[in-house]
């Protein structure tokens, strides 16, 4: 099959590009490299085009388009409007070329709503980023994947926006005390990037709609430090500090309801949190045989 991946040098996009490439598909990546990184595509044998999304005009036929390009740091309404405008552009071209559109939505639009978070619950917008993703979901004629808290190889270029697992593991490996917001009881549905790739591939055969991509398990930051201690062989106790963000704009908890994803998308996370962290922290970048 022939695939186009926008934002293909980014975190999830690059992992998907390499997986489809290994499966023998024809894959073209488009990225402006403002947030994605070329190192993420080392070993990728497909076509890579450096281009801003605003200039995209499809000339080739694709069986499916994965739209994973987005500004994820909500700096302003103008930046977030660019997410919406770029989606409109790619959605129109996908429709004109009869290509299935699969795109990255986000659990951020659930805000601090009730958990476990269900696809049909009322959104609670706490950031402009979440607002842009909700607007995209509302206009979409594709398959939207609401990714929860993704971690794994390829995220290091994200800097501050990288996962808590990435930041805490780096602190602890360097012999530093892990630092958490008081009192470390915020929870996250951490999902390994390999599972996100599997969900993205399953989306090729899924009906149009919105699907949560999470594990269905919430883990507190305190529990996360315990798991990292166990895997790294360390014995750190967290250092707590005051929340630097407005409580109205900070998403305290994420926890996916996975019923729809399991029944319709056919997706259930294969990696437990411990398995994912052990593979990630251990430096294994490959996809295990159990995932194929």
C-alpha positions in Angstrom: 0.0 0.0 0.0 1.0 3.6 -0.4 1.0 5.9 2.6 1.6 9.6 3.3 2.5 10.7 6.9 2.5 14.3 7.7 4.7 15.1 10.8 6.5 11.9 9.9 9.7 13.0 11.7 7.8 13.6 14.9 7.4 11.1 17.8 4.5 8.9 16.8 4.8 9.6 13.1 8.4 8.5 12.8 7.7 5.2 14.7 4.8 4.6 12.4 6.8 5.4 9.2 9.5 2.9 10.1 7.0 0.2 11.0 5.1 0.5 7.7 8.4 0.7 5.9 9.6 -2.6 7.5 6.3 -4.2 6.5 7.1 -3.5 2.8 4.7 -0.6 2.1 5.6 2.5 0.1 5.8 5.4 2.6 6.3 9.1 2.0 7.0 11.4 5.0 6.4 15.2 5.0 7.8 17.3 7.8 9.0 20.9 8.1 11.4 19.8 10.9 10.3 22.6 13.2 9.5 20.1 16.0 10.3 16.7 14.3 13.9 15.5 14.1 15.8 13.9 11.3 17.4 11.4 13.7 14.0 9.9 14.3 14.1 8.7 10.7 17.4 6.9 10.8 17.0 3.6 9.1 13.8 4.7 7.3 14.0 3.8 3.6 11.0 5.7 2.3 10.8 9.2 0.8 11.3 12.2 3.0 10.2 15.7 1.9 10.9 18.8 3.9 7.9 21.0 3.4 5.6 23.2 5.3 2.0 21.9 5.5 0.6 25.1 4.0 2.4 24.3 0.7 1.1 20.7 0.4 -0.5 19.8 -2.8 -1.0 16.1 -3.5 0.1 14.9 -6.9 0.4 11.1 -6.0 -2.2 8.6 -5.1 -2.2 7.3 -1.5 -4.3 4.5 0.0 -4.3 6.4 3.3 -3.0 9.6 4.8 -1.8 9.8 8.4 -2.0 13.4 9.5 0.2 13.6 12.6 1.6 17.1 12.0 0.6 19.6 14.7 1.8 22.3 17.0 1.5 20.8 20.4 2.8 23.7 22.6 -0.2 25.9 23.0 1.6 29.2 22.7 -1.3 31.2 21.2 -4.7 31.0 19.6 -3.1 31.8 16.3 -0.7 28.8 16.5 -3.6 26.5 17.3 -5.7 27.9 14.4 -2.8 26.7 12.2 -3.6 23.2 13.4 -7.2 23.6 12.3 -6.2 25.2 8.9 -3.7 22.5 8.2 -6.2 19.8 8.9 -8.7 21.4 6.6 -6.1 21.4 3.9 -5.2 17.7 4.2 -8.8 16.6 4.7 -9.9 18.2 1.5 -7.0 16.7 -0.5 -7.6 13.3 1.0 -11.3 13.4 0.0 -10.4 14.6 -3.5 -7.9 11.7 -3.8 -10.2 9.0 -2.3 -7.6 8.4 0.4 -8.6 7.3 3.9 -7.7 9.9 6.5 -6.3 8.9 9.9 -5.3 11.7 12.2 -4.0 12.4 15.7 -6.5 13.7 18.2 -5.7 14.1 21.9 -7.0 13.2 25.3 -6.2 16.8 26.3 -9.7 17.9 25.2 -11.2 15.8 28.0 -9.7 18.4 30.4 -10.5 17.5 34.0 -13.7 15.7 33.1 -14.8 12.5 34.7 -12.7 9.3 34.4 -12.5 6.9 32.8 -12.7 9.2 29.9 -15.2 8.2 27.2 -15.3 9.3 23.6 -18.9 10.5 23.9 -18.5 12.5 27.1 -18.7 16.3 27.0 -15.3 17.9 26.4 -13.8 20.2 28.9 -11.4 22.6 27.2 -8.6 23.8 29.3 -6.0 24.7 26.6 -6.1 26.2 23.1 -4.4 23.0 22.0 -7.4 21.0 23.2 -9.8 23.4 21.6 -8.0 23.0 18.2 -8.3 19.2 18.5 -12.0 19.4 19.4 -12.7 21.6 16.4 -10.9 19.1 14.2 -12.8 16.1 15.6 -16.1 17.9 15.0 -15.4 18.5 11.4 -13.7 15.2 10.6 -14.6 12.6 8.0 -11.7 10.4 9.0 -10.5 8.2 11.9 -9.4 10.2 14.9 -7.1 8.6 17.4 -7.3 10.3 20.8 -3.8 9.5 22.1 -3.3 9.5 25.8 0.1 10.0 27.4 2.5 8.4 24.9 6.1 7.5 25.8 8.9 5.7 24.1 11.8 6.0 21.6 11.7 9.2 19.5 10.4 11.6 22.0 13.6 13.2 23.2 13.4 16.0 20.7 10.2 17.2 22.4 12.1 18.7 25.3 9.7 20.0 28.0 6.7 18.4 26.2 8.3 14.9 26.5 6.7 12.4 28.8 7.1 12.3 32.6 8.6 8.9 32.1 11.3 10.4 29.9 12.1 13.2 32.4 11.9 11.2 35.5 14.1 8.3 34.1 16.7 10.9 33.0 16.8 12.5 36.4 17.1 9.2 38.2 19.7 7.8 35.9 21.8 10.9 36.6 21.6 10.3 40.3 19.1 13.2 40.9 16.1 13.1 43.1 12.9 12.8 41.0 10.8 16.0 41.4 6.9 15.8 41.4 4.1 18.3 41.8 2.6 18.0 45.3 1.6 15.4 46.3 2.4 13.1 43.4 -1.1 11.7 43.2 -2.0 13.0 39.7 -2.6 10.1 37.4 -1.8 9.4 33.8 -2.7 6.7 31.3 0.8 6.0 30.0 0.8 4.2 26.7 3.9 2.9 24.9 4.5 4.3 21.4 4.6 0.8 19.9 1.0 0.3 20.9 0.1 3.7 19.3 1.7 2.4 16.1 -0.4 -0.8 16.3 -3.6 1.3 16.8 -2.7 3.5 13.8 -2.4 0.4 11.6 -5.6 -1.1 12.8 -7.3 2.3 12.0 -6.9 1.4 8.3 -9.8 -1.1 8.5 -11.8 0.8 11.1 -15.1 2.7 10.5 -14.8 6.4 10.5 -15.0 7.9 14.1 -13.1 8.8 17.2 -11.2 6.2 19.3 -9.4 6.5 22.6 -5.8 5.1 22.4 -4.8 4.4 25.9 -4.3 1.4 28.2 -7.3 1.9 30.4 -5.1 2.1 33.4 -4.3 5.2 35.4 -1.0 5.4 37.3 0.0 8.1 39.8 3.3 9.8 39.6 4.2 8.3 42.9 3.6 4.8 41.5 5.6 5.8 38.4 8.6 6.6 40.6 8.3 3.3 42.3 8.2 1.4 39.0 11.3 3.3 37.8 13.1 2.6 41.0 12.4 -1.1 40.5 13.5 -1.2 36.9 16.6 1.1 37.4 17.7 -0.5 40.7 17.5 2.8 42.5 15.9 3.8 45.8 14.8 7.4 45.3 12.1 9.2 47.3 10.4 12.0 45.4 10.9 15.6 46.1 7.6 17.5 46.0 7.2 21.1 44.9 4.2 23.5 44.4 2.2 23.3 41.3 3.4 26.1 39.0 0.3 26.0 36.8 -3.2 27.4 37.2 -5.4 24.5 38.4 -8.0 25.5 35.8 -5.6 24.8 33.0 -3.7 21.8 34.3 -5.0 18.3 33.4 -4.7 16.6 36.8 -5.8 13.1 35.6 -6.0 11.1 32.4 -7.5 7.6 32.2 -9.0 6.1 29.0 -12.2 4.2 28.7 -11.1 1.6 26.1 -14.4 -0.2 25.4 -15.1 1.4 22.0 -11.5 1.0 20.9 -11.5 -2.7 21.8 -14.9 -3.5 20.2 -14.7 -1.4 17.0 -11.0 -0.5 16.4 -9.9 -3.9 17.6 -7.2 -2.3 19.7 -6.0 -3.3 23.2 -2.6 -2.2 24.5 -0.1 -5.1 24.4 2.4 -3.5 26.7 1.9 -3.1 30.4 3.5 0.1 31.8 6.4 -1.9 33.4 7.0 -3.7 30.1 7.1 -0.5 28.1 9.4 1.3 30.6 11.7 -1.7 30.8 12.1 -1.8 27.0 12.4 1.9 26.7 14.8 2.6 29.6 16.8 -0.4 28.5 17.3 1.2 25.1 15.6 -1.3 22.9 14.2 0.6 19.9 12.8 -2.4 18.0 9.3 -3.8 17.8 9.0 -7.1 19.6 7.8 -10.2 17.8 4.7 -10.4 20.0 3.5 -7.2 18.3 3.3 -8.8 14.8 
